[in-house]
Structure formats: C-alpha cells, structure tokens
Amino acid sequence: MPGERTRERGELEAEIMRILWASDQPVSAREIQERFTGHTPAYTTVMTALERLHQKGQVVRSGDSPRKVRFHATQSGDEHAGLSMMTALDNAEDRQAALLSFAGNLATEDVEFLRAAIMSGSSRKRR
C-alpha cells in the first residue's frame, strides 16, 4: 500500500550510516541502495535520506557530477556512539541519575574497562 511505513522512524538513516561505516571508501547512492538488507528503499528515498544526513553534518558528498557523487560518513560509528552518549547525558535533567542508570546496566567487563581508562586518564592529568 502506498505511503505505508516499512521502517521505524530513523531506521532508514541508521541503516545508511551502518552501510557507510562498513565501507572503507566513499560509495554512491546506488551502491548504498544495493547493500540494504530486507526491504530495499527506492533510489530517490536513499537520496533524500542522504541529503538530510548531509544537512545534519553526518555525511560528506564528493564528486564533480550528479552521477559521480559519492558519500562517506564524517565520523566513525564508534565516534558517533560516543557523541550520542554525551549528547544524551548533556540533555538529561539529572546528570548523576543518568550516569547511575547507565553504569547500572553495564556488564562487569565494561565497568572494569572504564575504571582502567579513567584511572589511566587521571594519572596523565596529574603529571
């Protein structure tokens, strides 16, 4: 049925970003479209999403003609995840409660990793 939503809100852009993060070089909109799993969006839908991602500063376009335009992410998936976590923390009404909630859901090995990273960083600051 036309106009029926096939993805949740934000899922199309998230899938495009996953495709870009998995690629070691810039890719065309057609290549992005071909790499979709499940329902493949129309080419124009991919282009619209890429334009929105470009406007948000998450994607860079390169190429000298419309048919040769290629896209790549402005940051890695790990950098994006870290920034998203910081943005969520900055937007929390109670920063400490948000941190406690986050820390309470971490696996033991994640807690140990963070503890070691914090201790390593704090020893560098003392020098």
C-alpha positions in Angstrom: 0.0 0.0 0.0 1.5 3.4 -1.0 2.5 5.5 1.9 2.7 2.6 4.3 5.7 2.8 6.6 8.1 -0.1 6.2 10.6 1.1 8.8 10.5 2.8 12.2 11.3 6.5 12.4 15.1 7.0 12.0 15.7 3.4 10.9 16.4 4.4 7.2 19.1 6.9 8.2 20.6 4.5 10.7 20.9 1.7 8.1 22.5 4.2 5.6 25.0 5.1 8.3 25.8 1.5 9.1 26.5 0.9 5.4 28.7 4.0 5.2 30.6 2.9 8.4 31.2 -0.5 6.9 32.7 0.9 3.8 36.4 1.8 3.6 35.8 4.3 0.8 33.1 6.7 -0.4 30.1 5.0 -2.0 27.4 6.0 -4.4 23.7 6.2 -3.6 23.1 3.2 -5.9 25.7 1.2 -4.1 24.1 2.1 -0.7 20.7 1.0 -2.1 22.2 -2.3 -3.2 23.7 -3.0 0.2 20.4 -2.8 2.1 19.2 -5.9 3.9 15.4 -6.6 3.9 13.2 -4.1 2.2 15.2 -2.0 -0.3 14.2 1.6 -0.5 13.7 3.5 -3.7 16.8 5.3 -5.1 15.0 8.7 -4.5 14.3 7.7 -0.9 18.0 6.9 -0.4 19.0 10.2 -2.0 16.5 12.1 0.2 17.9 10.5 3.4 21.5 11.2 2.2 20.6 14.8 1.7 19.2 15.0 5.2 22.3 13.3 6.7 24.4 15.8 4.7 22.4 18.7 6.2 22.9 17.3 9.7 26.7 17.1 9.1 26.9 13.3 9.3 27.7 12.7 5.6 30.0 14.4 3.2 29.4 14.4 -0.6 32.2 14.3 -3.1 32.2 14.2 -6.9 32.0 16.5 -9.8 28.7 15.5 -11.4 25.4 14.1 -10.1 26.1 10.7 -11.5 29.6 10.5 -9.9 28.6 11.8 -6.4 29.8 9.6 -3.6 29.2 9.7 0.1 31.1 9.0 3.3 30.5 9.4 7.0 32.0 12.4 8.8 32.9 10.2 11.8 33.2 6.5 12.6 30.4 4.5 14.2 32.3 4.5 17.5 32.8 8.2 17.4 29.1 8.7 16.7 28.1 6.4 19.6 30.3 8.3 22.0 28.9 11.6 20.8 25.4 10.3 21.1 26.0 9.2 24.7 27.5 12.6 25.6 24.5 14.3 24.0 22.1 12.2 25.9 24.0 12.9 29.1 24.1 16.6 28.4 20.3 16.6 27.8 19.5 14.6 31.0 17.5 16.5 33.6 19.6 14.8 36.3 23.1 14.1 35.0 24.1 11.9 38.0 20.9 9.8 37.8 21.5 9.3 34.1 25.1 8.2 34.8 23.9 5.8 37.6 21.3 4.3 35.3 23.9 3.8 32.5 26.5 2.4 34.8 24.0 0.1 36.4 23.3 -1.6 33.1 26.9 -2.2 32.1 28.5 -5.6 32.0 31.2 -6.3 34.6 33.9 -6.2 31.9 32.7 -2.8 30.7 32.9 -1.5 34.2 36.4 -2.8 34.6 37.4 -1.3 31.2 36.0 2.1 32.1 37.6 2.0 35.5 41.0 1.3 34.0 40.5 4.0 31.3 39.5 6.6 34.0 42.5 5.7 36.2 44.8 5.9 33.2 43.4 9.3 32.2 43.5 10.7 35.8 47.2 9.7 36.2 48.0 11.6 33.0 46.3 14.7 34.3 48.3 14.7 37.5 51.7 15.0 35.6 
